[in-house]
Amino acid sequence: MALNAKSHLRRKFLARRNSLSRPEIYELSKLIQNRVINCSEFLSACVIGSYFPINSEVLTQNIISACLGRKQVGLPKVEDGEIRFYEIARFDWIEQLCTGKYGLKEPNKSKEISDSIRLLLVPGTAFDTSGHRLGYGKGYYDRFISHLRRSGIPLFTMGLAFDFQLMEGASLPYTKLDEQVDMVVTEQKIIKVMKPNP
């Protein structure tokens, strides 16, 4: 039941997001990225895991540029069914990306920083204000986040979304394998997720 509900919502939110024009994506993403760059969680993090946007995802290029020369920043690469993060250090980093699995732009293998990441930027098709995330159905980010959290690594996760992708309360269907994010940033607001004590 949850899988059917997820598929329906995924199609709905992707259709809405894909209806945005390139100028709209650029302008809204600029607002979102400015919020990220100026928030305390970004300013205090020394190692950041980002993503390279595909299709209509929130852009991250300004965030990555703000890291270069100041922080370590990495992008994901799919390896053996999992994602691992490799450092981006050159200012011409976009030209250095290669085409990987599913046609995604990935970093060349350089210095792996997966276990050093303290702030992880997470894409998605939808989020809710309880921190639940609807991804693309492959589980890459859920498994990566779960691994770091189980290892005791103090990871802070931040979902980036356009405001129409954010639902109130615990609105999205989820399973025990789905990892919540700690914060959601849109062009209009920052939502810090209040999680119950274990």
N, C-alpha and C positions, 0 to 999 in steps of 0.2 A: 504494500500500500504506500509506504513512504517513498519507494523508488518511483512509482507512477506519479505521485504528487510532485516529486523532485523534477521529473522529466517535463511535466506540464509547466511548472514554474520556470524552469530553465529556458524553455522555448519562449515563454511569454516575456521574460526579462531580456533575453538576447534580442528578440525582435524589436523591443522598445529601444534598447541601447544601439542596435544596428541602424536605427532610423535617424540617429544623430548625424549631422553633416560634419565634415572634417573641421571646418572653422568652429563649430559648437564644441566638438571634442577638445580642440586645442584650448579654447577660452575657458571652458569648465575645468579642464585638467590643470591649467595654470593656477586657478584659484585653489584647487585641492593641493597641488604641490607646494604652494606658498604656505598653506596651513601646516603641512608636514614639516617643511624646512624650519618653521618658526616655533614648533612645539617642543616642549622640554624633553620628551622621549627621544626625539631626533637629535637634539643638541647634546644630550648626555651619552648617546651611543657611540662607541668607537668603531664597531663593526656592524655593517648593515647589509642585509640581504634584500635585493630589489628584484624586479622582473622586467623583462623587455616586453612592452605592450604589443598585443596582436589585435588586429581588426579594430574593434571599437572600445578596447579597454582604456582605462584612465592612463594617460601618459606618465612616464616616470623620468624622462630625460633630464629635466631640470633638477630633480632630486639627485640623480647620479652625478651630474655636473657639480652640484654643491658639495658632494663628498670628495671628489678628486683632489688630492693633495692635502686633504684635511682628515679624512677618515678612510678606513678600508671599506670597500663596497664590492659586492659580488652579484653575479647573475646565475640562474639555475641552468643546469645541463642534465638531460635525462640519461641515466646510465643504469643498465640492468634493472629497468623498471622502477627506479627511484630518481629523485632529483638530488643533485649535489651542487654546491655553489662554488664558483671560481672567481677569483679577484679580477676586477677591472681596474687598471691603474693608469692606462694611457689616455690622453685627451682625445685621441682619434679612435676611441673604443668602439664606436658604431661600425667603423670600417673593418674592425678586427673580428666582428661576429661572423659565425658560420651558420649554415642551415643544418639543423639537427632533426630529431624525430618530430613527426607531424608537421614538418616544414617550419618549425619555430626557429627564431634566431637565438643562437646559443654562443656562449664564450668558448674560445679555444681553451684547452686544458692549460692552466697556469697554476697559481698557488691556490690550493683548496682552502676555503675558510668556513666550511659548513658548520663545524662544531664551535667556531668562535663567534658566530652571529649572535648579537644581542637584541637587534631590532630587525624584524622581518616584515617587509611590505607584501601584502597578500592580495592577489587579484580575485575576482569572483563575478558570478552573474547576479547575485543578490546577497544581502546581509540583513540581519534584524538587530534591533537595539539590545538584544540579549547576547549578541556576539556570535550567533549561529551564522554559518556561511553556506551558500550554495555555489559549488564550484562547477567543474565541467564533467564530473562523474568518474574521473580516473583515480582520485584519492592521493595524488602525489603530495600535495601540501599537508593534508591530514596526517599522512604517515611521517613526513619530515618533522612536522611540529610535535607529534606524539613522541618521536624518537628523542628529540632534544629535551622535551619536558621530562620524560622518564629518566633521562640521564642526569637530571638535576641542574641543567643549564638554565640560567636566569634569562629566558627568552621573552621579549615583548612583541606581540603580533599586532599588526595594524592593517586593517582592510581598507582598500581605497575604492571608492564607488561614487557614481553620480547620485544625486539625492533621490531620484526616483527608484534607485535600486535598494533603498533602505526601508525596511518594514518595521512597524512598531512591535515591541514586546517579543515574545518567543513565537513568532509567526511562521517561521520556516520549518518544514519537516526535517528531522535529523535523527541519526542513529548514534549508538555508543561509539562508533568509529570516527564520528565527525568532531573535529577540534574547533572550539570557539576561539574567536579573536579577542584581544584585549581592548581594542579601540577600532572605531570605524570613522574614517574621515571623508566627508563629502565637500562639495563646493559651498554648502550652506552651514555646516556644523561639524563639530567633533563630538562623538559619542564615546565616553569611557564606560566600559562594560563593568557593572557591579556583579561579581560572581559570588555565589553563596560559599561560606566557609566549608571545607571538606569535613 
